[in-house]
Amino acid sequence: MIYIEALEKIFADNSDKSAIAIKSKCEDCGCEITVDVTPTPEGFGFQGGVLLESVANGFLARCLDCYKTNPKIPYSYESTS
């Protein structure tokens, strides 16, 4: 998932917001997606897509259809250093 600390800071800096919307493109199919992120007692909830943590790029966005097909981060996106 996207760096948890970054999400925690976003919500701490914007305490009046109950959700944030992250617009991106799906890393697999290229479709435009908006991932709505809300804080939950367990961490964060995501709707409209998923955000996967990637060492090389910070995060990868995937639409729900592509995530259901392959929930793992492709090796080509992982850092080799």
C-alpha positions as MATLAB code, in Angstrom:
seq = 'MIYIEALEKIFADNSDKSAIAIKSKCEDCGCEITVDVTPTPEGFGFQGGVLLESVANGFLARCLDCYKTNPKIPYSYESTS';
ca = [
       0.000    0.000    0.000;
       0.978    3.625   -0.381;
       3.315    4.719    2.395;
       1.159    4.669    5.521;
       3.108    7.551    7.059;
       2.306    9.772    4.075;
      -1.421    9.050    4.376;
      -1.330    9.659    8.114;
       0.350   13.041    7.513;
      -2.173   14.031    4.835;
      -5.068   13.360    7.199;
      -3.298   15.018   10.159;
      -2.663   18.153    8.062;
      -6.270   18.149    6.824;
      -8.184   17.109    9.932;
     -11.389   18.565    8.455;
     -11.358   15.983    5.643;
     -12.953   12.586    6.105;
     -11.650   11.296    2.749;
      -9.155   12.168    0.033;
      -9.334   11.341   -3.667;
      -6.214   10.278   -5.555;
      -6.525   10.462   -9.330;
      -4.212    8.239  -11.317;
      -3.987    5.750  -14.161;
      -4.079    2.012  -13.681;
      -0.540    0.672  -14.032;
      -1.827   -2.368  -15.913;
      -4.570   -1.278  -18.320;
      -4.041    2.507  -18.306;
      -7.626    3.456  -17.483;
      -8.222    6.631  -15.471;
      -9.176    5.890  -11.861;
      -9.952    7.807   -8.715;
      -9.098    6.035   -5.481;
     -10.994    7.389   -2.472;
      -9.034    6.928    0.757;
     -10.695    7.079    4.181;
      -9.167    6.519    7.604;
     -10.514    3.491    9.471;
      -9.795    2.083   12.939;
      -7.603   -0.584   11.263;
      -5.713    1.839    8.980;
      -7.179    3.058    5.688;
      -9.997    2.052    3.379;
      -9.819    2.310   -0.412;
     -12.683    2.564   -2.901;
     -12.530    2.746   -6.678;
      -9.137    1.061   -6.933;
      -6.100    0.132   -4.885;
      -2.752    1.724   -4.166;
       0.188   -0.641   -3.906;
       3.481    0.425   -2.383;
       6.389    0.417   -4.823;
       9.939    1.139   -3.750;
      10.797    2.577   -7.157;
       7.747    4.822   -7.705;
       6.239    5.466   -4.266;
       2.989    3.773   -5.197;
       1.192    2.059   -8.040;
      -2.510    2.524   -8.705;
      -4.597   -0.316  -10.063;
      -8.236   -0.477  -11.054;
     -10.273   -3.115   -9.266;
     -10.507   -5.398  -12.301;
      -6.725   -5.517  -12.758;
      -6.143   -5.920   -9.019;
      -8.523   -8.886   -8.899;
      -6.609  -10.453  -11.788;
      -3.168   -9.909  -10.206;
      -2.910   -8.438   -6.684;
       0.897   -8.641   -6.549;
       3.346   -5.918   -7.557;
       5.070   -6.945  -10.789;
       8.791   -7.587  -10.339;
       9.584   -4.978  -13.019;
       8.235   -2.227  -10.693;
      10.310   -3.260   -7.676;
      13.613   -1.572   -6.933;
      16.698   -3.628   -7.678;
      19.095   -1.471   -5.637;
];
